[in-house]
Amino acid sequence: IFRSPIEEIVSLKSFIKYVKAKLIYRFHIRKFVLKKSKNSKKFINYGYVTFTNKNIHKECIKIFKKLNDKNVAWLDNVNDKISLSYNGDPSVFLKGELVNIFKSGVDKFLKEIFESDYKIIYHVLIKSNNNNSKTKPSGSMLWHSDGRRGTRINLHICHSYVSNENGAMKCLSWKDSLKVHFYTISEFTKSFALTNSSKNKISKKDLREMKVNLMAKYIRDNSINYFQPKTIKSGLIYAFRNNNIHCGGFPKV
């Protein structure tokens, strides 16, 4: 729950592979001092960044038109009550547009922050569908971090405009995320020490609820600022580290 589920030895092997990948990349491009753009530097400092350009905007308009086709099928998202997932492989459906988007700065950005080549683990296509004013935030719409390897990131390609009204992702800086992590682990440990309880006796759902409530409490009590983008056009690229504290914005009805 509170740390990577990867064992120490496996984590160490993963780190060694990452260092090896960085060295191979430098030999491949024949450069040992790598320059970084403003976007890459901001991502490294804060753990998140947003950017776009005319080419990305153009490709996202094409994608948005495709998604508005009445023949495109959507499935209910099991993680919450207001999202729909594309019924199919979005990487195949939108291959041409996505390739052009990556050629328009995304690929360069990823190689700058990783200092190596990279691999896309999975790709999902989600849209909000909140038709009930009584629906409350749940699942990924609550404050959380994804855990797993610290070298992983989340990359959002926003095919529509984003704002608080349509549920843009909220994200804390890495510095503030560490504060929340330390507080949550400390309070979680105290709670089990006082009750002499075992985490194994509590369901995964209840453990997650405890965690997200502690995170929300600390963020609220300490008035921690979060980043939430707002745009008037489609095509925003929103990248953030998987261990930055974040939550999916809650779209208005």
Salt bridges, closest charged atoms under 4 A:
GLU59 OE2 - LYS62 NZ 3.47
GLU97 OE2 - LYS66 NZ 3.19
ASP107 OD2 - LYS111 NZ 3.38
GLU112 OE2 - LYS108 NZ 2.52
GLU115 OE1 - LYS22 NZ 3.45
GLU115 OE1 - ARG26 NH2 3.08
GLU115 OE2 - LYS36 NZ 2.63
ASP117 OD1 - LYS111 NZ 3.93
ASP146 OD1 - HIS144 NE2 3.40
ASP146 OD1 - HIS246 NE2 3.45
ASP176 OD1 - LYS179 NZ 3.66
GLU187 OE2 - LYS190 NZ 3.52
ASP221 OD2 - LYS217 NZ 2.82
ASP221 OD1 - ARG220 NE 3.91
